[in-house]
Amino acid sequence: MIETAMVFTRDGHPIFWLSPNGCTPGSVPDSDVMWNRIWGDRDIIGGVAHTHPWDGPTGASHTDVTTFAAIEAGLGKRLYWPIVTMTHVSYFTWLDEVREYGLVQHVDFRDTNHWFEVVKTLRQLSQTGG
């Protein structure tokens, strides 16, 4: 299993899937293709999801947090950062009140059933190596 990623709109619809060569069980490598999609879709982007390919809840790693900050600095806007394991989804975003990225309890994507299918596809890509 490897980490994979997906860029999505504000309402949770996929824009771009990424599972390139070089992905490992612990990382998705930097990618010009991914950044160009993020930049090109900056007006509609809602966030970037990626997998941690194991069971159970997860936190954001130091690498995750520095990536969140760098992408948001480049875009000049805040995003959602779901981290998807094989059994859970944890949603992270910048929390002004504590001045750090933190877990949020609820993200309102308008079409919840569609989001469940997106998460299922992301898990499958992670399991099969893209």
ChimeraX commands (.cxc) that place a marker at each C-alpha (Angstrom):
marker #1 position 0.00,0.00,0.00 radius 0.5
marker #1 position 1.11,3.56,-0.71 radius 0.5
marker #1 position 0.03,7.08,0.09 radius 0.5
marker #1 position -2.06,8.70,-2.62 radius 0.5
marker #1 position -3.63,12.15,-2.92 radius 0.5
marker #1 position -6.62,13.90,-4.44 radius 0.5
marker #1 position -7.43,17.58,-5.00 radius 0.5
marker #1 position -11.10,18.47,-4.54 radius 0.5
marker #1 position -13.52,21.39,-4.93 radius 0.5
marker #1 position -15.16,23.28,-2.07 radius 0.5
marker #1 position -18.10,20.87,-2.23 radius 0.5
marker #1 position -15.95,17.72,-2.17 radius 0.5
marker #1 position -15.85,16.78,-5.86 radius 0.5
marker #1 position -12.52,15.45,-7.18 radius 0.5
marker #1 position -10.49,17.63,-9.50 radius 0.5
marker #1 position -7.33,15.54,-9.73 radius 0.5
marker #1 position -6.02,12.19,-8.44 radius 0.5
marker #1 position -2.32,11.65,-7.76 radius 0.5
marker #1 position -0.54,8.37,-7.15 radius 0.5
marker #1 position 2.75,8.84,-9.02 radius 0.5
marker #1 position 5.85,6.74,-9.15 radius 0.5
marker #1 position 7.81,7.32,-6.00 radius 0.5
marker #1 position 4.86,7.17,-3.64 radius 0.5
marker #1 position 5.64,5.11,-0.56 radius 0.5
marker #1 position 3.65,3.86,2.44 radius 0.5
marker #1 position 4.85,7.03,4.17 radius 0.5
marker #1 position 4.82,9.81,1.57 radius 0.5
marker #1 position 3.55,11.35,-1.64 radius 0.5
marker #1 position 6.52,13.04,-3.33 radius 0.5
marker #1 position 6.44,16.68,-4.38 radius 0.5
marker #1 position 4.98,16.96,-7.86 radius 0.5
marker #1 position 4.96,19.80,-10.39 radius 0.5
marker #1 position 1.90,18.18,-11.97 radius 0.5
marker #1 position 0.01,18.31,-8.65 radius 0.5
marker #1 position 1.05,21.90,-7.87 radius 0.5
marker #1 position 0.09,23.04,-11.39 radius 0.5
marker #1 position -3.38,21.52,-10.91 radius 0.5
marker #1 position -3.73,23.12,-7.48 radius 0.5
marker #1 position -2.65,26.50,-8.86 radius 0.5
marker #1 position -4.79,26.20,-12.00 radius 0.5
marker #1 position -7.89,25.34,-9.95 radius 0.5
marker #1 position -7.17,27.79,-7.10 radius 0.5
marker #1 position -10.53,29.55,-7.56 radius 0.5
marker #1 position -12.55,26.38,-6.91 radius 0.5
marker #1 position -10.24,24.26,-4.75 radius 0.5
marker #1 position -11.51,23.23,-1.33 radius 0.5
marker #1 position -8.63,21.05,-0.22 radius 0.5
marker #1 position -6.32,18.14,-0.74 radius 0.5
marker #1 position -6.93,14.69,0.74 radius 0.5
marker #1 position -4.26,12.07,1.12 radius 0.5
marker #1 position -4.02,8.61,2.59 radius 0.5
marker #1 position -2.18,7.13,5.50 radius 0.5
marker #1 position -2.45,3.49,4.37 radius 0.5
marker #1 position -3.33,1.74,7.62 radius 0.5
marker #1 position -6.34,1.19,9.86 radius 0.5
marker #1 position -7.46,3.49,12.64 radius 0.5
marker #1 position -7.57,7.21,13.27 radius 0.5
marker #1 position -4.52,9.30,12.38 radius 0.5
marker #1 position -2.91,12.63,13.01 radius 0.5
marker #1 position -1.09,15.01,10.70 radius 0.5
marker #1 position 2.66,14.45,10.54 radius 0.5
marker #1 position 5.20,17.29,10.64 radius 0.5
marker #1 position 5.64,16.83,6.87 radius 0.5
marker #1 position 1.86,17.04,6.42 radius 0.5
marker #1 position 1.65,20.28,8.41 radius 0.5
marker #1 position 4.54,21.95,6.59 radius 0.5
marker #1 position 2.99,20.94,3.26 radius 0.5
marker #1 position -0.41,22.36,4.31 radius 0.5
marker #1 position 1.25,25.66,5.28 radius 0.5
marker #1 position 3.36,25.92,2.11 radius 0.5
marker #1 position 0.45,25.26,-0.27 radius 0.5
marker #1 position -1.83,27.68,1.57 radius 0.5
marker #1 position 0.90,30.35,1.56 radius 0.5
marker #1 position 1.28,29.90,-2.19 radius 0.5
marker #1 position -2.46,30.12,-2.78 radius 0.5
marker #1 position -3.18,32.82,-0.20 radius 0.5
marker #1 position -6.16,30.88,1.16 radius 0.5
marker #1 position -7.06,28.22,3.73 radius 0.5
marker #1 position -8.03,24.69,2.69 radius 0.5
marker #1 position -9.33,21.46,4.21 radius 0.5
marker #1 position -6.82,18.62,4.56 radius 0.5
marker #1 position -8.57,15.24,5.00 radius 0.5
marker #1 position -6.30,12.36,5.90 radius 0.5
marker #1 position -7.89,9.05,4.94 radius 0.5
marker #1 position -6.93,5.74,6.55 radius 0.5
marker #1 position -8.49,2.43,5.59 radius 0.5
marker #1 position -11.10,2.88,8.35 radius 0.5
marker #1 position -11.27,6.59,9.26 radius 0.5
marker #1 position -11.19,10.11,7.81 radius 0.5
marker #1 position -9.66,12.93,9.88 radius 0.5
marker #1 position -10.27,16.50,8.68 radius 0.5
marker #1 position -7.62,19.13,9.39 radius 0.5
marker #1 position -7.64,22.87,8.81 radius 0.5
marker #1 position -6.02,25.98,10.27 radius 0.5
marker #1 position -7.60,26.91,13.59 radius 0.5
marker #1 position -7.20,30.64,14.28 radius 0.5
marker #1 position -8.08,30.29,17.97 radius 0.5
marker #1 position -5.06,28.07,18.67 radius 0.5
marker #1 position -2.89,29.28,15.74 radius 0.5
marker #1 position -2.14,25.82,14.40 radius 0.5
marker #1 position -3.58,23.10,12.18 radius 0.5
marker #1 position -6.05,20.98,14.05 radius 0.5
marker #1 position -8.73,18.36,13.70 radius 0.5
marker #1 position -12.22,19.62,12.94 radius 0.5
marker #1 position -15.27,17.58,13.84 radius 0.5
marker #1 position -17.49,18.32,10.87 radius 0.5
marker #1 position -16.99,19.32,7.25 radius 0.5
marker #1 position -20.18,20.03,5.33 radius 0.5
marker #1 position -19.73,18.70,1.82 radius 0.5
marker #1 position -23.08,19.17,0.12 radius 0.5
marker #1 position -23.30,15.72,-1.43 radius 0.5
marker #1 position -22.26,13.42,1.41 radius 0.5
marker #1 position -22.95,10.22,-0.55 radius 0.5
marker #1 position -20.64,11.41,-3.30 radius 0.5
marker #1 position -17.89,12.17,-0.75 radius 0.5
marker #1 position -18.14,8.61,0.62 radius 0.5
marker #1 position -17.52,7.31,-2.92 radius 0.5
marker #1 position -14.54,9.66,-3.32 radius 0.5
marker #1 position -13.03,8.37,-0.06 radius 0.5
marker #1 position -13.64,4.78,-1.17 radius 0.5
marker #1 position -11.79,5.43,-4.45 radius 0.5
marker #1 position -8.88,7.09,-2.63 radius 0.5
marker #1 position -8.58,4.04,-0.35 radius 0.5
marker #1 position -8.63,1.69,-3.36 radius 0.5
marker #1 position -5.86,3.66,-5.10 radius 0.5
marker #1 position -3.81,3.51,-1.92 radius 0.5
marker #1 position -4.29,-0.25,-1.62 radius 0.5
marker #1 position -3.47,-1.02,-5.23 radius 0.5
marker #1 position -0.63,1.44,-5.68 radius 0.5
marker #1 position -2.54,3.75,-8.02 radius 0.5
marker link #1:1,2 radius 0.2
marker link #1:2,3 radius 0.2
marker link #1:3,4 radius 0.2
marker link #1:4,5 radius 0.2
marker link #1:5,6 radius 0.2
marker link #1:6,7 radius 0.2
marker link #1:7,8 radius 0.2
marker link #1:8,9 radius 0.2
marker link #1:9,10 radius 0.2
marker link #1:10,11 radius 0.2
marker link #1:11,12 radius 0.2
marker link #1:12,13 radius 0.2
marker link #1:13,14 radius 0.2
marker link #1:14,15 radius 0.2
marker link #1:15,16 radius 0.2
marker link #1:16,17 radius 0.2
marker link #1:17,18 radius 0.2
marker link #1:18,19 radius 0.2
marker link #1:19,20 radius 0.2
marker link #1:20,21 radius 0.2
marker link #1:21,22 radius 0.2
marker link #1:22,23 radius 0.2
marker link #1:23,24 radius 0.2
marker link #1:24,25 radius 0.2
marker link #1:25,26 radius 0.2
marker link #1:26,27 radius 0.2
marker link #1:27,28 radius 0.2
marker link #1:28,29 radius 0.2
marker link #1:29,30 radius 0.2
marker link #1:30,31 radius 0.2
marker link #1:31,32 radius 0.2
marker link #1:32,33 radius 0.2
marker link #1:33,34 radius 0.2
marker link #1:34,35 radius 0.2
marker link #1:35,36 radius 0.2
marker link #1:36,37 radius 0.2
marker link #1:37,38 radius 0.2
marker link #1:38,39 radius 0.2
marker link #1:39,40 radius 0.2
marker link #1:40,41 radius 0.2
marker link #1:41,42 radius 0.2
marker link #1:42,43 radius 0.2
marker link #1:43,44 radius 0.2
marker link #1:44,45 radius 0.2
marker link #1:45,46 radius 0.2
marker link #1:46,47 radius 0.2
marker link #1:47,48 radius 0.2
marker link #1:48,49 radius 0.2
marker link #1:49,50 radius 0.2
marker link #1:50,51 radius 0.2
marker link #1:51,52 radius 0.2
marker link #1:52,53 radius 0.2
marker link #1:53,54 radius 0.2
marker link #1:54,55 radius 0.2
marker link #1:55,56 radius 0.2
marker link #1:56,57 radius 0.2
marker link #1:57,58 radius 0.2
marker link #1:58,59 radius 0.2
marker link #1:59,60 radius 0.2
marker link #1:60,61 radius 0.2
marker link #1:61,62 radius 0.2
marker link #1:62,63 radius 0.2
marker link #1:63,64 radius 0.2
marker link #1:64,65 radius 0.2
marker link #1:65,66 radius 0.2
marker link #1:66,67 radius 0.2
marker link #1:67,68 radius 0.2
marker link #1:68,69 radius 0.2
marker link #1:69,70 radius 0.2
marker link #1:70,71 radius 0.2
marker link #1:71,72 radius 0.2
marker link #1:72,73 radius 0.2
marker link #1:73,74 radius 0.2
marker link #1:74,75 radius 0.2
marker link #1:75,76 radius 0.2
marker link #1:76,77 radius 0.2
marker link #1:77,78 radius 0.2
marker link #1:78,79 radius 0.2
marker link #1:79,80 radius 0.2
marker link #1:80,81 radius 0.2
marker link #1:81,82 radius 0.2
marker link #1:82,83 radius 0.2
marker link #1:83,84 radius 0.2
marker link #1:84,85 radius 0.2
marker link #1:85,86 radius 0.2
marker link #1:86,87 radius 0.2
marker link #1:87,88 radius 0.2
marker link #1:88,89 radius 0.2
marker link #1:89,90 radius 0.2
marker link #1:90,91 radius 0.2
marker link #1:91,92 radius 0.2
marker link #1:92,93 radius 0.2
marker link #1:93,94 radius 0.2
marker link #1:94,95 radius 0.2
marker link #1:95,96 radius 0.2
marker link #1:96,97 radius 0.2
marker link #1:97,98 radius 0.2
marker link #1:98,99 radius 0.2
marker link #1:99,100 radius 0.2
marker link #1:100,101 radius 0.2
marker link #1:101,102 radius 0.2
marker link #1:102,103 radius 0.2
marker link #1:103,104 radius 0.2
marker link #1:104,105 radius 0.2
marker link #1:105,106 radius 0.2
marker link #1:106,107 radius 0.2
marker link #1:107,108 radius 0.2
marker link #1:108,109 radius 0.2
marker link #1:109,110 radius 0.2
marker link #1:110,111 radius 0.2
marker link #1:111,112 radius 0.2
marker link #1:112,113 radius 0.2
marker link #1:113,114 radius 0.2
marker link #1:114,115 radius 0.2
marker link #1:115,116 radius 0.2
marker link #1:116,117 radius 0.2
marker link #1:117,118 radius 0.2
marker link #1:118,119 radius 0.2
marker link #1:119,120 radius 0.2
marker link #1:120,121 radius 0.2
marker link #1:121,122 radius 0.2
marker link #1:122,123 radius 0.2
marker link #1:123,124 radius 0.2
marker link #1:124,125 radius 0.2
marker link #1:125,126 radius 0.2
marker link #1:126,127 radius 0.2
marker link #1:127,128 radius 0.2
marker link #1:128,129 radius 0.2
marker link #1:129,130 radius 0.2
view
